[in-house]
Amino acid sequence: MIQIIAAMKGDVEKLQRALELFEEDMETKTEAYQFQRASVEALALAMSGRTEDARAIVARWSNKDRVEGRIKDFWRHFPVRDKVVENWVKLSTPQ
C-alpha cells in the first residue's frame, strides 16, 4: 500500500525506501514481484515528471507476454489499478 501511495504522489524517494524493504522481505519471490515493482516504479517516475526514466523501465519488460493483464491481475484489489495500467500502456506506446 505504501508503494502505490508514494507512486500516486510521485514521491520517488519514499517509493525507493518502501521497495528496498519489500525486496529484503521478498528476496525469494518470483518475477511477479519484480514486475509489480517495475509497474509501480514506472508510475512514480511518470507522476514525478521523469517520463524517460519510466519509459526505460517499461522497455525492459517489452518482451514479456500479457503485460496489461499481468498488471491488472496483480493490482486487482487496488482502486488505482486502472491508473497503473493506463500509465504502463502510455509509456509503452512509441512517441
N, C-alpha and C positions, 0 to 999 in steps of 0.2 A: 504494500500500500504506500509506503514511504517513497518507493521508486516512482510510482505513477504520479503522485502528488508533486514531487520535485520536477518531474518531466513536464507536467502541465504548467508549472510556474516558470519553466526554463532555467531552473536552478541546477546547473550542470555540476557544480561543486558538491552540493548536497546529494545529488544522484550518485556521483562517483563514490562518496563515502558509503552510501547505502549499498551500492553494488559490490564494493570491497567486502563489506560484512556478509553480504549474500554469498559471494564466491567462497569465502572462508567456510561458510556453513554447508555449501553445496558442492564442494570440490569433486565429489564422486558422481555427480549427476551427469546426465547425457546432454547431447546437443540441444535438446529442447530448451534447456535453461540458458544456453549460450544465445539461442535465437531470441528468447524473451529479453535478455539483456540488450541485445542489439536493437530490438524494436523500441524499447523504452529509451535507450540512449539516443537513437535517431530522433525520437520525438523531442527529447530535452534539447538537443542541439538545434533542431529546427525552431523550436519555440524561443530559443535564446538568440536567434538570428545567425547561427553558424550552419547555414544550409549546405555549404560544400563539405564540411566535416560529416554532416548527416548523410549526404549522398555517398560519401566514401564507405560508410558503414553498410548502407543498403547494397552498394555494389559488391561487397564481399559475399553477400548472400544471394546474388542474382542467379546462380546456377542451381539453386535448390527448388524442389517441386512444391507446388501448392502453398506458396508463401502467404498469400492473403488468408487462405483457410487455416493455416497454422497459427497465424496471428490471432484471427478471430477465435479459434478454439482456446488458445492459451489465456486470452483476456476476456473470455466469455462472461465471467461473473462481475466484470467491472463496467460501470456505466460509460467509461471513456473508450471502450473497445473500438468503436467506430472511428474515433479520433486517431487512435494508434494506426489502424488500418489505412485510413484516408491519408495520413502523413506518409506511410510507407509507400503507398501507390504513387502519390505525388512525387516523392523523391526518386522512385524507380523509373519514372517517365522521362525520357530524354528531353532536354530543354529545347 
